[in-house]
Amino acid sequence: MKLNNKGWGLTYLIVAGCVIILVLIITSIKINNLIKESKKSSDSNQSEKTNNNDYDFSSFYTSLEESLIKAGESYSLYHSTLIENSGNYTLVTFDTLKSEGYIDNLPDPSGGKSCDGYILIYSDYSIKSFIECEKYKTEQYDEWID
């Protein structure tokens, strides 16, 4: 009887199957460990945020500064002669912007009262905003205001 020598052979198929099974086992162990580590770090980050009373409101303060700038842009449209005749810059307080209806409020996210602030409108109509809240103050806030 003559054997057909075409094909892989039983030994090769068993070895290849064992290698595939070994790779799958190692991969599943690694994935399982990664999932456990991510859960641990997630849980520890969550407990740190829960235990931390000084939540980072920096993005909220930045949005307050941006809302002052938008109010200043509207203000500068209607007060262009004042800005052009004032020299290098015009200082406009939050109270002025609020009383003229350009902005409503600057709520303090840390639970304090409303924030206070002002803007500088330069002669080229660029605007820089400054706010002061209970736990936050824009750098150089005190340099411009009396």
C-alpha positions, 0 to 999 in steps of 0.5 A: 500500500502506497501512502499519500505524502501530501499534507502536513502530518499529524506531528506538525498539526499537534505542535502547531495546535499546542503553540496556538493554545499557549499563545492564547493562554498567555494573551488572556492572562496579560489582558486579564492583568491589564484589566485588573490594573486599570480597575485599581487605578480607576478606583484609586483615582475616584477615591482621590477625587472623592476625598479631595475637597479642593476640586480643580475648577481651573477650566471653569475659571477660564470660561469666566474669563472668556465670558468677560472677554466676550462682554468686552467685545460687545462693549467695545463695539458701542464705546469705540470713541471712548476706547480710541480717545483713552490712550493705550487701554481702557479699564472696564469693571465687571460692575460697568459691564453688568449695569450696561447689560453685557454680562449677567453674573460671574458665579464662583464655582467653589461655593463662594459669592460671585466673582469680581473682575475687570477687562482691559481693552487696548487701543488695538481692540485686543482684550485681556480679562482678570477675575478674582474669586474666593479661591482663584485670582487671575495673575496680575489682577492687582497690577491694574486695579486701584 
